[in-house]
Amino acid sequence: MGTGPVSAVSLTTPLRGQAATLEQFRVDRQLEEALVHGPDPLHLAEVFGLDAKTAIRYTDSARTLLEQAAEQQLR
């Protein structure tokens, strides 16, 4: 245990044999953040250090998912 950087091996070892990749986990985490905290591109850009255009894409996706969930609840 320590405060040094995490090695690539310690990140990838638990994922061996899994269908998901680190990239897929990263994308999923950013989308989840947009769903939980609302589709706010400034929040995503600050939390993850994203470019403005990338943050807007994630918030657009989150907004669409939230609207679909709301429509399904009304049915």
N, CA, C, O and CB atoms as a CASP TS submission, in Angstrom:
PFRMAT TS
TARGET T0000
AUTHOR 0000-0000-0000
METHOD Language model
MODEL 1
PARENT N/A
ATOM      1  N   MET     1       0.840  -1.170   0.000  1.00  0.00           N
ATOM      2  CA  MET     1       0.000   0.000   0.000  1.00  0.00           C
ATOM      3  C   MET     1       0.891   1.242   0.000  1.00  0.00           C
ATOM      4  O   MET     1       1.937   1.278   0.648  1.00  0.00           O
ATOM      5  CB  MET     1      -0.959  -0.007   1.215  1.00  0.00           C
ATOM      6  N   GLY     2       0.463   2.226  -0.721  1.00  0.00           N
ATOM      7  CA  GLY     2       1.207   3.471  -0.770  1.00  0.00           C
ATOM      8  C   GLY     2       0.456   4.513  -1.561  1.00  0.00           C
ATOM      9  O   GLY     2      -0.696   4.323  -1.951  1.00  0.00           O
ATOM     10  N   THR     3       1.136   5.616  -1.786  1.00  0.00           N
ATOM     11  CA  THR     3       0.494   6.711  -2.505  1.00  0.00           C
ATOM     12  C   THR     3       1.087   6.917  -3.893  1.00  0.00           C
ATOM     13  O   THR     3       0.818   7.926  -4.544  1.00  0.00           O
ATOM     14  CB  THR     3       0.608   7.990  -1.706  1.00  0.00           C
ATOM     15  N   GLY     4       1.895   5.960  -4.347  1.00  0.00           N
ATOM     16  CA  GLY     4       2.513   6.065  -5.666  1.00  0.00           C
ATOM     17  C   GLY     4       1.541   5.748  -6.771  1.00  0.00           C
ATOM     18  O   GLY     4       0.405   5.352  -6.512  1.00  0.00           O
ATOM     19  N   PRO     5       1.980   5.922  -8.012  1.00  0.00           N
ATOM     20  CA  PRO     5       1.109   5.635  -9.159  1.00  0.00           C
ATOM     21  C   PRO     5       0.728   4.160  -9.239  1.00  0.00           C
ATOM     22  O   PRO     5       1.468   3.286  -8.787  1.00  0.00           O
ATOM     23  CB  PRO     5       1.794   6.056 -10.452  1.00  0.00           C
ATOM     24  N   VAL     6      -0.410   3.907  -9.806  1.00  0.00           N
ATOM     25  CA  VAL     6      -0.889   2.547  -9.998  1.00  0.00           C
ATOM     26  C   VAL     6      -0.240   1.996 -11.261  1.00  0.00           C
ATOM     27  O   VAL     6      -0.148   2.692 -12.272  1.00  0.00           O
ATOM     28  CB  VAL     6      -2.452   2.498 -10.093  1.00  0.00           C
ATOM     29  N   SER     7       0.207   0.754 -11.202  1.00  0.00           N
ATOM     30  CA  SER     7       0.844   0.166 -12.378  1.00  0.00           C
ATOM     31  C   SER     7      -0.210  -0.350 -13.351  1.00  0.00           C
ATOM     32  O   SER     7      -1.344  -0.625 -12.960  1.00  0.00           O
ATOM     33  CB  SER     7       1.796  -0.972 -11.968  1.00  0.00           C
ATOM     34  N   ALA     8       0.161  -0.477 -14.596  1.00  0.00           N
ATOM     35  CA  ALA     8      -0.751  -1.000 -15.616  1.00  0.00           C
ATOM     36  C   ALA     8      -1.160  -2.426 -15.300  1.00  0.00           C
ATOM     37  O   ALA     8      -2.291  -2.822 -15.580  1.00  0.00           O
ATOM     38  CB  ALA     8      -0.105  -0.937 -17.001  1.00  0.00           C
ATOM     39  N   VAL     9      -0.257  -3.201 -14.721  1.00  0.00           N
ATOM     40  CA  VAL     9      -0.558  -4.594 -14.380  1.00  0.00           C
ATOM     41  C   VAL     9      -1.659  -4.660 -13.332  1.00  0.00           C
ATOM     42  O   VAL     9      -2.558  -5.494 -13.437  1.00  0.00           O
ATOM     43  CB  VAL     9       0.705  -5.315 -13.871  1.00  0.00           C
ATOM     44  N   SER    10      -1.605  -3.806 -12.334  1.00  0.00           N
ATOM     45  CA  SER    10      -2.616  -3.851 -11.280  1.00  0.00           C
ATOM     46  C   SER    10      -3.990  -3.438 -11.805  1.00  0.00           C
ATOM     47  O   SER    10      -5.011  -3.805 -11.222  1.00  0.00           O
ATOM     48  CB  SER    10      -2.208  -2.948 -10.119  1.00  0.00           C
ATOM     49  N   LEU    11      -4.021  -2.685 -12.892  1.00  0.00           N
ATOM     50  CA  LEU    11      -5.302  -2.303 -13.495  1.00  0.00           C
ATOM     51  C   LEU    11      -5.849  -3.377 -14.417  1.00  0.00           C
ATOM     52  O   LEU    11      -7.058  -3.608 -14.449  1.00  0.00           O
ATOM     53  CB  LEU    11      -5.152  -1.010 -14.261  1.00  0.00           C
ATOM     54  N   THR    12      -4.981  -4.033 -15.162  1.00  0.00           N
ATOM     55  CA  THR    12      -5.452  -4.964 -16.182  1.00  0.00           C
ATOM     56  C   THR    12      -5.609  -6.400 -15.689  1.00  0.00           C
ATOM     57  O   THR    12      -6.391  -7.156 -16.266  1.00  0.00           O
ATOM     58  CB  THR    12      -4.514  -4.944 -17.336  1.00  0.00           C
ATOM     59  N   THR    13      -4.896  -6.793 -14.653  1.00  0.00           N
ATOM     60  CA  THR    13      -4.977  -8.176 -14.169  1.00  0.00           C
ATOM     61  C   THR    13      -6.405  -8.595 -13.818  1.00  0.00           C
ATOM     62  O   THR    13      -6.825  -9.678 -14.227  1.00  0.00           O
ATOM     63  CB  THR    13      -4.085  -8.348 -12.952  1.00  0.00           C
ATOM     64  N   PRO    14      -7.178  -7.776 -13.071  1.00  0.00           N
ATOM     65  CA  PRO    14      -8.553  -8.199 -12.755  1.00  0.00           C
ATOM     66  C   PRO    14      -9.464  -8.304 -13.969  1.00  0.00           C
ATOM     67  O   PRO    14     -10.521  -8.931 -13.898  1.00  0.00           O
ATOM     68  CB  PRO    14      -9.158  -7.242 -11.779  1.00  0.00           C
ATOM     69  N   LEU    15      -9.063  -7.693 -15.088  1.00  0.00           N
ATOM     70  CA  LEU    15      -9.912  -7.689 -16.281  1.00  0.00           C
ATOM     71  C   LEU    15      -9.642  -8.847 -17.226  1.00  0.00           C
ATOM     72  O   LEU    15     -10.378  -9.040 -18.194  1.00  0.00           O
ATOM     73  CB  LEU    15      -9.733  -6.405 -17.020  1.00  0.00           C
ATOM     74  N   ARG    16      -8.612  -9.607 -16.962  1.00  0.00           N
ATOM     75  CA  ARG    16      -8.299 -10.723 -17.867  1.00  0.00           C
ATOM     76  C   ARG    16      -9.456 -11.698 -17.925  1.00  0.00           C
ATOM     77  O   ARG    16      -9.999 -12.102 -16.897  1.00  0.00           O
ATOM     78  CB  ARG    16      -7.018 -11.450 -17.419  1.00  0.00           C
ATOM     79  N   GLY    17      -9.821 -12.064 -19.116  1.00  0.00           N
ATOM     80  CA  GLY    17     -10.921 -13.006 -19.318  1.00  0.00           C
ATOM     81  C   GLY    17     -12.291 -12.329 -19.353  1.00  0.00           C
ATOM     82  O   GLY    17     -13.300 -12.990 -19.599  1.00  0.00           O
ATOM     83  N   GLN    18     -12.335 -11.032 -19.113  1.00  0.00           N
ATOM     84  CA  GLN    18     -13.594 -10.293 -19.144  1.00  0.00           C
ATOM     85  C   GLN    18     -13.816  -9.712 -20.538  1.00  0.00           C
ATOM     86  O   GLN    18     -12.863  -9.458 -21.275  1.00  0.00           O
ATOM     87  CB  GLN    18     -13.599  -9.168 -18.077  1.00  0.00           C
ATOM     88  N   ALA    19     -15.059  -9.510 -20.883  1.00  0.00           N
ATOM     89  CA  ALA    19     -15.379  -8.971 -22.202  1.00  0.00           C
ATOM     90  C   ALA    19     -15.134  -7.459 -22.277  1.00  0.00           C
ATOM     91  O   ALA    19     -14.923  -6.924 -23.365  1.00  0.00           O
ATOM     92  CB  ALA    19     -16.831  -9.280 -22.553  1.00  0.00           C
ATOM     93  N   ALA    20     -15.161  -6.772 -21.142  1.00  0.00           N
ATOM     94  CA  ALA    20     -15.012  -5.316 -21.130  1.00  0.00           C
ATOM     95  C   ALA    20     -13.539  -4.915 -21.143  1.00  0.00           C
ATOM     96  O   ALA    20     -12.671  -5.652 -20.674  1.00  0.00           O
ATOM     97  CB  ALA    20     -15.709  -4.718 -19.900  1.00  0.00           C
ATOM     98  N   THR    21     -13.284  -3.743 -21.688  1.00  0.00           N
ATOM     99  CA  THR    21     -11.928  -3.193 -21.715  1.00  0.00           C
ATOM    100  C   THR    21     -11.873  -1.974 -20.790  1.00  0.00           C
ATOM    101  O   THR    21     -12.907  -1.476 -20.346  1.00  0.00           O
ATOM    102  CB  THR    21     -11.503  -2.808 -23.177  1.00  0.00           C
ATOM    103  N   LEU    22     -10.669  -1.505 -20.508  1.00  0.00           N
ATOM    104  CA  LEU    22     -10.528  -0.291 -19.701  1.00  0.00           C
ATOM    105  C   LEU    22     -11.217   0.889 -20.370  1.00  0.00           C
ATOM    106  O   LEU    22     -11.814   1.727 -19.694  1.00  0.00           O
ATOM    107  CB  LEU    22      -9.048   0.029 -19.466  1.00  0.00           C
ATOM    108  N   GLU    23     -11.138   0.959 -21.679  1.00  0.00           N
ATOM    109  CA  GLU    23     -11.798   2.035 -22.418  1.00  0.00           C
ATOM    110  C   GLU    23     -13.308   1.980 -22.227  1.00  0.00           C
ATOM    111  O   GLU    23     -13.950   3.014 -22.041  1.00  0.00           O
ATOM    112  CB  GLU    23     -11.452   1.951 -23.910  1.00  0.00           C
ATOM    113  N   GLN    24     -13.878   0.777 -22.271  1.00  0.00           N
ATOM    114  CA  GLN    24     -15.319   0.640 -22.074  1.00  0.00           C
ATOM    115  C   GLN    24     -15.715   1.023 -20.652  1.00  0.00           C
ATOM    116  O   GLN    24     -16.763   1.634 -20.448  1.00  0.00           O
ATOM    117  CB  GLN    24     -15.767  -0.792 -22.379  1.00  0.00           C
ATOM    118  N   PHE    25     -14.889   0.670 -19.667  1.00  0.00           N
ATOM    119  CA  PHE    25     -15.156   1.066 -18.283  1.00  0.00           C
ATOM    120  C   PHE    25     -15.086   2.584 -18.135  1.00  0.00           C
ATOM    121  O   PHE    25     -15.906   3.174 -17.432  1.00  0.00           O
ATOM    122  CB  PHE    25     -14.156   0.390 -17.325  1.00  0.00           C
ATOM    123  N   ARG    26     -14.120   3.218 -18.787  1.00  0.00           N
ATOM    124  CA  ARG    26     -13.967   4.671 -18.716  1.00  0.00           C
ATOM    125  C   ARG    26     -15.198   5.366 -19.290  1.00  0.00           C
ATOM    126  O   ARG    26     -15.745   6.286 -18.682  1.00  0.00           O
ATOM    127  CB  ARG    26     -12.700   5.120 -19.470  1.00  0.00           C
ATOM    128  N   VAL    27     -15.627   4.915 -20.471  1.00  0.00           N
ATOM    129  CA  VAL    27     -16.803   5.503 -21.119  1.00  0.00           C
ATOM    130  C   VAL    27     -18.041   5.290 -20.257  1.00  0.00           C
ATOM    131  O   VAL    27     -18.844   6.208 -20.088  1.00  0.00           O
ATOM    132  CB  VAL    27     -17.016   4.895 -22.524  1.00  0.00           C
ATOM    133  N   ASP    28     -18.202   4.091 -19.712  1.00  0.00           N
ATOM    134  CA  ASP    28     -19.350   3.788 -18.872  1.00  0.00           C
ATOM    135  C   ASP    28     -19.358   4.661 -17.623  1.00  0.00           C
ATOM    136  O   ASP    28     -20.413   5.144 -17.210  1.00  0.00           O
ATOM    137  CB  ASP    28     -19.348   2.311 -18.484  1.00  0.00           C
ATOM    138  N   ARG    29     -18.205   4.864 -17.029  1.00  0.00           N
ATOM    139  CA  ARG    29     -18.107   5.683 -15.810  1.00  0.00           C
ATOM    140  C   ARG    29     -18.477   7.131 -16.099  1.00  0.00           C
ATOM    141  O   ARG    29     -19.167   7.764 -15.300  1.00  0.00           O
ATOM    142  CB  ARG    29     -16.684   5.612 -15.221  1.00  0.00           C
ATOM    143  N   GLN    30     -18.032   7.655 -17.221  1.00  0.00           N
ATOM    144  CA  GLN    30     -18.347   9.041 -17.565  1.00  0.00           C
ATOM    145  C   GLN    30     -19.828   9.216 -17.868  1.00  0.00           C
ATOM    146  O   GLN    30     -20.428  10.218 -17.481  1.00  0.00           O
ATOM    147  CB  GLN    30     -17.515   9.493 -18.762  1.00  0.00           C
ATOM    148  N   LEU    31     -20.415   8.252 -18.552  1.00  0.00           N
ATOM    149  CA  LEU    31     -21.855   8.314 -18.826  1.00  0.00           C
ATOM    150  C   LEU    31     -22.645   8.187 -17.525  1.00  0.00           C
ATOM    151  O   LEU    31     -23.638   8.891 -17.336  1.00  0.00           O
ATOM    152  CB  LEU    31     -22.274   7.200 -19.821  1.00  0.00           C
ATOM    153  N   GLU    32     -22.221   7.308 -16.634  1.00  0.00           N
ATOM    154  CA  GLU    32     -22.904   7.158 -15.350  1.00  0.00           C
ATOM    155  C   GLU    32     -22.860   8.469 -14.557  1.00  0.00           C
ATOM    156  O   GLU    32     -23.849   8.862 -13.940  1.00  0.00           O
ATOM    157  CB  GLU    32     -22.267   6.014 -14.531  1.00  0.00           C
ATOM    158  N   GLU    33     -21.720   9.128 -14.580  1.00  0.00           N
ATOM    159  CA  GLU    33     -21.594  10.421 -13.884  1.00  0.00           C
ATOM    160  C   GLU    33     -22.594  11.425 -14.455  1.00  0.00           C
ATOM    161  O   GLU    33     -23.214  12.178 -13.704  1.00  0.00           O
ATOM    162  CB  GLU    33     -20.145  10.976 -14.007  1.00  0.00           C
ATOM    163  N   ALA    34     -22.753  11.438 -15.765  1.00  0.00           N
ATOM    164  CA  ALA    34     -23.706  12.349 -16.405  1.00  0.00           C
ATOM    165  C   ALA    34     -25.140  11.991 -16.034  1.00  0.00           C
ATOM    166  O   ALA    34     -25.979  12.881 -15.897  1.00  0.00           O
ATOM    167  CB  ALA    34     -23.535  12.318 -17.928  1.00  0.00           C
ATOM    168  N   LEU    35     -25.432  10.717 -15.872  1.00  0.00           N
ATOM    169  CA  LEU    35     -26.780  10.300 -15.497  1.00  0.00           C
ATOM    170  C   LEU    35     -27.075  10.641 -14.041  1.00  0.00           C
ATOM    171  O   LEU    35     -28.184  11.069 -13.722  1.00  0.00           O
ATOM    172  CB  LEU    35     -26.958   8.798 -15.730  1.00  0.00           C
ATOM    173  N   VAL    36     -26.109  10.460 -13.165  1.00  0.00           N
ATOM    174  CA  VAL    36     -26.310  10.687 -11.731  1.00  0.00           C
ATOM    175  C   VAL    36     -26.385  12.178 -11.396  1.00  0.00           C
ATOM    176  O   VAL    36     -27.242  12.597 -10.618  1.00  0.00           O
ATOM    177  CB  VAL    36     -25.181  10.033 -10.934  1.00  0.00           C
ATOM    178  N   HIS    37     -25.501  12.971 -11.974  1.00  0.00           N
ATOM    179  CA  HIS    37     -25.430  14.391 -11.638  1.00  0.00           C
ATOM    180  C   HIS    37     -26.164  15.274 -12.632  1.00  0.00           C
ATOM    181  O   HIS    37     -26.074  16.499 -12.560  1.00  0.00           O
ATOM    182  CB  HIS    37     -23.997  14.822 -11.555  1.00  0.00           C
ATOM    183  N   GLY    38     -26.880  14.672 -13.544  1.00  0.00           N
ATOM    184  CA  GLY    38     -27.591  15.445 -14.555  1.00  0.00           C
ATOM    185  C   GLY    38     -26.682  15.752 -15.729  1.00  0.00           C
ATOM    186  O   GLY    38     -25.460  15.790 -15.586  1.00  0.00           O
ATOM    187  N   PRO    39     -27.276  15.969 -16.877  1.00  0.00           N
ATOM    188  CA  PRO    39     -26.489  16.214 -18.083  1.00  0.00           C
ATOM    189  C   PRO    39     -25.867  17.613 -18.087  1.00  0.00           C
ATOM    190  O   PRO    39     -26.362  18.519 -18.757  1.00  0.00           O
ATOM    191  CB  PRO    39     -27.361  16.031 -19.319  1.00  0.00           C
ATOM    192  N   ASP    40     -24.784  17.778 -17.336  1.00  0.00           N
ATOM    193  CA  ASP    40     -24.089  19.055 -17.206  1.00  0.00           C
ATOM    194  C   ASP    40     -22.678  18.916 -17.780  1.00  0.00           C
ATOM    195  O   ASP    40     -21.808  18.329 -17.136  1.00  0.00           O
ATOM    196  CB  ASP    40     -24.040  19.517 -15.715  1.00  0.00           C
ATOM    197  N   PRO    41     -22.441  19.447 -18.984  1.00  0.00           N
ATOM    198  CA  PRO    41     -21.128  19.272 -19.610  1.00  0.00           C
ATOM    199  C   PRO    41     -19.990  19.907 -18.811  1.00  0.00           C
ATOM    200  O   PRO    41     -18.871  19.395 -18.833  1.00  0.00           O
ATOM    201  CB  PRO    41     -21.147  19.855 -21.000  1.00  0.00           C
ATOM    202  N   LEU    42     -20.249  21.002 -18.113  1.00  0.00           N
ATOM    203  CA  LEU    42     -19.201  21.635 -17.313  1.00  0.00           C
ATOM    204  C   LEU    42     -18.754  20.713 -16.186  1.00  0.00           C
ATOM    205  O   LEU    42     -17.560  20.603 -15.910  1.00  0.00           O
ATOM    206  CB  LEU    42     -19.693  22.973 -16.739  1.00  0.00           C
ATOM    207  N   HIS    43     -19.700  20.055 -15.537  1.00  0.00           N
ATOM    208  CA  HIS    43     -19.361  19.113 -14.460  1.00  0.00           C
ATOM    209  C   HIS    43     -18.470  17.989 -14.995  1.00  0.00           C
ATOM    210  O   HIS    43     -17.444  17.666 -14.396  1.00  0.00           O
ATOM    211  CB  HIS    43     -20.649  18.521 -13.826  1.00  0.00           C
ATOM    212  N   LEU    44     -18.865  17.398 -16.119  1.00  0.00           N
ATOM    213  CA  LEU    44     -18.071  16.302 -16.687  1.00  0.00           C
ATOM    214  C   LEU    44     -16.683  16.768 -17.103  1.00  0.00           C
ATOM    215  O   LEU    44     -15.697  16.064 -16.882  1.00  0.00           O
ATOM    216  CB  LEU    44     -18.790  15.694 -17.886  1.00  0.00           C
ATOM    217  N   ALA    45     -16.605  17.936 -17.697  1.00  0.00           N
ATOM    218  CA  ALA    45     -15.312  18.461 -18.128  1.00  0.00           C
ATOM    219  C   ALA    45     -14.393  18.663 -16.929  1.00  0.00           C
ATOM    220  O   ALA    45     -13.197  18.384 -17.012  1.00  0.00           O
ATOM    221  CB  ALA    45     -15.492  19.785 -18.893  1.00  0.00           C
ATOM    222  N   GLU    46     -14.937  19.142 -15.822  1.00  0.00           N
ATOM    223  CA  GLU    46     -14.140  19.373 -14.616  1.00  0.00           C
ATOM    224  C   GLU    46     -13.727  18.064 -13.945  1.00  0.00           C
ATOM    225  O   GLU    46     -12.566  17.897 -13.574  1.00  0.00           O
ATOM    226  CB  GLU    46     -14.920  20.233 -13.632  1.00  0.00           C
ATOM    227  N   VAL    47     -14.663  17.147 -13.790  1.00  0.00           N
ATOM    228  CA  VAL    47     -14.389  15.894 -13.075  1.00  0.00           C
ATOM    229  C   VAL    47     -13.402  15.010 -13.838  1.00  0.00           C
ATOM    230  O   VAL    47     -12.498  14.426 -13.241  1.00  0.00           O
ATOM    231  CB  VAL    47     -15.692  15.126 -12.835  1.00  0.00           C
ATOM    232  N   PHE    48     -13.576  14.914 -15.153  1.00  0.00           N
ATOM    233  CA  PHE    48     -12.762  13.988 -15.941  1.00  0.00           C
ATOM    234  C   PHE    48     -11.718  14.669 -16.822  1.00  0.00           C
ATOM    235  O   PHE    48     -10.944  13.992 -17.500  1.00  0.00           O
ATOM    236  CB  PHE    48     -13.652  13.156 -16.798  1.00  0.00           C
ATOM    237  N   GLY    49     -11.691  15.988 -16.818  1.00  0.00           N
ATOM    238  CA  GLY    49     -10.735  16.695 -17.665  1.00  0.00           C
ATOM    239  C   GLY    49     -11.035  16.529 -19.143  1.00  0.00           C
ATOM    240  O   GLY    49     -10.121  16.440 -19.963  1.00  0.00           O
ATOM    241  N   LEU    50     -12.307  16.488 -19.480  1.00  0.00           N
ATOM    242  CA  LEU    50     -12.719  16.271 -20.861  1.00  0.00           C
ATOM    243  C   LEU    50     -12.719  17.567 -21.660  1.00  0.00           C
ATOM    244  O   LEU    50     -12.881  18.655 -21.109  1.00  0.00           O
ATOM    245  CB  LEU    50     -14.097  15.638 -20.903  1.00  0.00           C
ATOM    246  N   ASP    51     -12.539  17.431 -22.941  1.00  0.00           N
ATOM    247  CA  ASP    51     -12.717  18.519 -23.884  1.00  0.00           C
ATOM    248  C   ASP    51     -14.196  18.888 -23.889  1.00  0.00           C
ATOM    249  O   ASP    51     -15.046  18.031 -23.647  1.00  0.00           O
ATOM    250  CB  ASP    51     -12.216  18.126 -25.316  1.00  0.00           C
ATOM    251  N   ALA    52     -14.511  20.144 -24.162  1.00  0.00           N
ATOM    252  CA  ALA    52     -15.902  20.609 -24.140  1.00  0.00           C
ATOM    253  C   ALA    52     -16.788  19.807 -25.093  1.00  0.00           C
ATOM    254  O   ALA    52     -17.913  19.450 -24.742  1.00  0.00           O
ATOM    255  CB  ALA    52     -15.966  22.090 -24.503  1.00  0.00           C
ATOM    256  N   LYS    53     -16.287  19.525 -26.292  1.00  0.00           N
ATOM    257  CA  LYS    53     -17.098  18.776 -27.272  1.00  0.00           C
ATOM    258  C   LYS    53     -17.388  17.362 -26.781  1.00  0.00           C
ATOM    259  O   LYS    53     -18.490  16.851 -26.975  1.00  0.00           O
ATOM    260  CB  LYS    53     -16.381  18.718 -28.634  1.00  0.00           C
ATOM    261  N   THR    54     -16.408  16.734 -26.151  1.00  0.00           N
ATOM    262  CA  THR    54     -16.599  15.386 -25.617  1.00  0.00           C
ATOM    263  C   THR    54     -17.610  15.407 -24.479  1.00  0.00           C
ATOM    264  O   THR    54     -18.485  14.544 -24.411  1.00  0.00           O
ATOM    265  CB  THR    54     -15.260  14.796 -25.133  1.00  0.00           C
ATOM    266  N   ALA    55     -17.498  16.374 -23.595  1.00  0.00           N
ATOM    267  CA  ALA    55     -18.433  16.489 -22.471  1.00  0.00           C
ATOM    268  C   ALA    55     -19.853  16.710 -22.983  1.00  0.00           C
ATOM    269  O   ALA    55     -20.804  16.164 -22.424  1.00  0.00           O
ATOM    270  CB  ALA    55     -18.017  17.644 -21.531  1.00  0.00           C
ATOM    271  N   ILE    56     -20.001  17.495 -24.023  1.00  0.00           N
ATOM    272  CA  ILE    56     -21.333  17.739 -24.598  1.00  0.00           C
ATOM    273  C   ILE    56     -21.902  16.467 -25.200  1.00  0.00           C
ATOM    274  O   ILE    56     -23.100  16.212 -25.079  1.00  0.00           O
ATOM    275  CB  ILE    56     -21.270  18.841 -25.667  1.00  0.00           C
ATOM    276  N   ARG    57     -21.062  15.660 -25.849  1.00  0.00           N
ATOM    277  CA  ARG    57     -21.539  14.385 -26.414  1.00  0.00           C
ATOM    278  C   ARG    57     -22.063  13.469 -25.308  1.00  0.00           C
ATOM    279  O   ARG    57     -23.120  12.857 -25.456  1.00  0.00           O
ATOM    280  CB  ARG    57     -20.404  13.675 -27.197  1.00  0.00           C
ATOM    281  N   TYR    58     -21.325  13.376 -24.198  1.00  0.00           N
ATOM    282  CA  TYR    58     -21.770  12.531 -23.091  1.00  0.00           C
ATOM    283  C   TYR    58     -23.074  13.045 -22.497  1.00  0.00           C
ATOM    284  O   TYR    58     -23.961  12.252 -22.180  1.00  0.00           O
ATOM    285  CB  TYR    58     -20.694  12.462 -22.008  1.00  0.00           C
ATOM    286  N   THR    59     -23.203  14.352 -22.343  1.00  0.00           N
ATOM    287  CA  THR    59     -24.429  14.880 -21.764  1.00  0.00           C
ATOM    288  C   THR    59     -25.614  14.711 -22.715  1.00  0.00           C
ATOM    289  O   THR    59     -26.740  14.509 -22.263  1.00  0.00           O
ATOM    290  CB  THR    59     -24.249  16.351 -21.406  1.00  0.00           C
ATOM    291  N   ASP    60     -25.377  14.790 -24.016  1.00  0.00           N
ATOM    292  CA  ASP    60     -26.448  14.523 -24.975  1.00  0.00           C
ATOM    293  C   ASP    60     -26.927  13.076 -24.849  1.00  0.00           C
ATOM    294  O   ASP    60     -28.129  12.809 -24.871  1.00  0.00           O
ATOM    295  CB  ASP    60     -25.969  14.807 -26.415  1.00  0.00           C
ATOM    296  N   SER    61     -25.987  12.156 -24.720  1.00  0.00           N
ATOM    297  CA  SER    61     -26.350  10.740 -24.554  1.00  0.00           C
ATOM    298  C   SER    61     -27.109  10.531 -23.251  1.00  0.00           C
ATOM    299  O   SER    61     -28.108   9.813 -23.216  1.00  0.00           O
ATOM    300  CB  SER    61     -25.091   9.846 -24.582  1.00  0.00           C
ATOM    301  N   ALA    62     -26.631  11.160 -22.179  1.00  0.00           N
ATOM    302  CA  ALA    62     -27.299  11.022 -20.882  1.00  0.00           C
ATOM    303  C   ALA    62     -28.707  11.599 -20.943  1.00  0.00           C
ATOM    304  O   ALA    62     -29.645  11.005 -20.412  1.00  0.00           O
ATOM    305  CB  ALA    62     -26.486  11.718 -19.774  1.00  0.00           C
ATOM    306  N   ARG    63     -28.859  12.738 -21.578  1.00  0.00           N
ATOM    307  CA  ARG    63     -30.174  13.376 -21.693  1.00  0.00           C
ATOM    308  C   ARG    63     -31.140  12.459 -22.448  1.00  0.00           C
ATOM    309  O   ARG    63     -32.297  12.314 -22.055  1.00  0.00           O
ATOM    310  CB  ARG    63     -30.056  14.749 -22.413  1.00  0.00           C
ATOM    311  N   THR    64     -30.669  11.851 -23.517  1.00  0.00           N
ATOM    312  CA  THR    64     -31.501  10.927 -24.295  1.00  0.00           C
ATOM    313  C   THR    64     -31.928   9.734 -23.441  1.00  0.00           C
ATOM    314  O   THR    64     -33.096   9.347 -23.453  1.00  0.00           O
ATOM    315  CB  THR    64     -30.742  10.440 -25.548  1.00  0.00           C
ATOM    316  N   LEU    65     -30.987   9.153 -22.704  1.00  0.00           N
ATOM    317  CA  LEU    65     -31.315   8.012 -21.846  1.00  0.00           C
ATOM    318  C   LEU    65     -32.303   8.399 -20.752  1.00  0.00           C
ATOM    319  O   LEU    65     -33.222   7.639 -20.449  1.00  0.00           O
ATOM    320  CB  LEU    65     -30.047   7.439 -21.220  1.00  0.00           C
ATOM    321  N   LEU    66     -32.119   9.570 -20.161  1.00  0.00           N
ATOM    322  CA  LEU    66     -33.034  10.031 -19.117  1.00  0.00           C
ATOM    323  C   LEU    66     -34.437  10.273 -19.678  1.00  0.00           C
ATOM    324  O   LEU    66     -35.429   9.955 -19.022  1.00  0.00           O
ATOM    325  CB  LEU    66     -32.498  11.315 -18.470  1.00  0.00           C
ATOM    326  N   GLU    67     -34.522  10.828 -20.876  1.00  0.00           N
ATOM    327  CA  GLU    67     -35.824  11.064 -21.509  1.00  0.00           C
ATOM    328  C   GLU    67     -36.515   9.747 -21.831  1.00  0.00           C
ATOM    329  O   GLU    67     -37.724   9.618 -21.639  1.00  0.00           O
ATOM    330  CB  GLU    67     -35.660  11.900 -22.789  1.00  0.00           C
ATOM    331  N   GLN    68     -35.760   8.768 -22.320  1.00  0.00           N
ATOM    332  CA  GLN    68     -36.336   7.454 -22.627  1.00  0.00           C
ATOM    333  C   GLN    68     -36.854   6.790 -21.359  1.00  0.00           C
ATOM    334  O   GLN    68     -37.925   6.184 -21.368  1.00  0.00           O
ATOM    335  CB  GLN    68     -35.293   6.547 -23.315  1.00  0.00           C
ATOM    336  N   ALA    69     -36.099   6.900 -20.266  1.00  0.00           N
ATOM    337  CA  ALA    69     -36.526   6.301 -18.995  1.00  0.00           C
ATOM    338  C   ALA    69     -37.790   6.974 -18.500  1.00  0.00           C
ATOM    339  O   ALA    69     -38.685   6.301 -17.988  1.00  0.00           O
ATOM    340  CB  ALA    69     -35.413   6.410 -17.932  1.00  0.00           C
ATOM    341  N   ALA    70     -37.884   8.289 -18.640  1.00  0.00           N
ATOM    342  CA  ALA    70     -39.070   9.022 -18.195  1.00  0.00           C
ATOM    343  C   ALA    70     -40.295   8.625 -19.019  1.00  0.00           C
ATOM    344  O   ALA    70     -41.389   8.460 -18.480  1.00  0.00           O
ATOM    345  CB  ALA    70     -38.832  10.541 -18.294  1.00  0.00           C
ATOM    346  N   GLU    71     -40.098   8.474 -20.330  1.00  0.00           N
ATOM    347  CA  GLU    71     -41.204   8.060 -21.202  1.00  0.00           C
ATOM    348  C   GLU    71     -41.703   6.668 -20.837  1.00  0.00           C
ATOM    349  O   GLU    71     -42.909   6.418 -20.845  1.00  0.00           O
ATOM    350  CB  GLU    71     -40.767   8.087 -22.672  1.00  0.00           C
ATOM    351  N   GLN    72     -40.797   5.776 -20.522  1.00  0.00           N
ATOM    352  CA  GLN    72     -41.190   4.404 -20.167  1.00  0.00           C
ATOM    353  C   GLN    72     -41.946   4.374 -18.845  1.00  0.00           C
ATOM    354  O   GLN    72     -42.839   3.546 -18.665  1.00  0.00           O
ATOM    355  CB  GLN    72     -39.953   3.495 -20.082  1.00  0.00           C
ATOM    356  N   GLN    73     -41.607   5.253 -17.932  1.00  0.00           N
ATOM    357  CA  GLN    73     -42.310   5.307 -16.647  1.00  0.00           C
ATOM    358  C   GLN    73     -43.736   5.821 -16.825  1.00  0.00           C
ATOM    359  O   GLN    73     -44.632   5.466 -16.060  1.00  0.00           O
ATOM    360  CB  GLN    73     -41.548   6.202 -15.655  1.00  0.00           C
ATOM    361  N   LEU    74     -43.938   6.651 -17.830  1.00  0.00           N
ATOM    362  CA  LEU    74     -45.270   7.191 -18.081  1.00  0.00           C
ATOM    363  C   LEU    74     -46.194   6.167 -18.712  1.00  0.00           C
ATOM    364  O   LEU    74     -47.414   6.316 -18.651  1.00  0.00           O
ATOM    365  CB  LEU    74     -45.179   8.407 -18.968  1.00  0.00           C
ATOM    366  N   ARG    75     -45.646   5.153 -19.304  1.00  0.00           N
ATOM    367  CA  ARG    75     -46.467   4.129 -19.987  1.00  0.00           C
ATOM    368  C   ARG    75     -47.082   3.181 -19.032  1.00  0.00           C
ATOM    369  O   ARG    75     -47.797   2.267 -19.443  1.00  0.00           O
ATOM    370  CB  ARG    75     -45.654   3.358 -20.978  1.00  0.00           C
TER
END
